[in-house]
Amino acid sequence: MFWTVTQSLLNGLLTTFEIFILTLAFALPLGLILAFGTMSKFKPLSALIQILVWVIRGTPLMLQLIVIFYGPGMWLGHNIWSGDEAGRIMATVVAFSINYACYFSVIFRGGIEGVPAGQSEAGLVLGMTKTQIFFKITLLQMIKRIVPPMSNEIITLVKDTSLARIIAAYELTFAGYSFMKSAGLTWPLFYTGVFYLLFVGILTLLFNYVEKKLDYFR
């Protein structure tokens, strides 16, 4: 039984990891775009994105996931997501990417605005273009500033992947919970927690390593 549970949890872990990686792949660049949008001098665009960020950050991720998965089918008369596992994962990634992009945008914006304006002015004096100033001065210092809050959000993402079970996506928590429903066993749930702890532990070590590597900005 132990091996059966382990095999099932490993399968669930693969889905959890897939959701995690795909969410980061889409949410990080989208979050940066939203950050630039909120800082735009074009007020209507800035206001629109700020409202979007406020709505997404002010409503539960679970609610957003339910709306994105079930909403199109109710509004359009047919579900845009396929009824198989791939469709459920795709809907989860879309919901998670939008949600975390809004949170990341706030972190990115704080990191960019936290870099002293004098450094950009010094870059202009040296004849650098705005693009060069951003990538060679602002971006590097922004990364140093955003690593701690970003690491917290990314670790939270690991645990939030468990919400995918709401739309019956077979992720890690779903795998552990299925044994309680089918066999009346509770220990697989505690065993599931071990997988999450290992996942988060590896990320914590990784972020600690990154922070030490960025110490040269002090």
Disulfide bonds with the S-S distance in Angstrom:
none
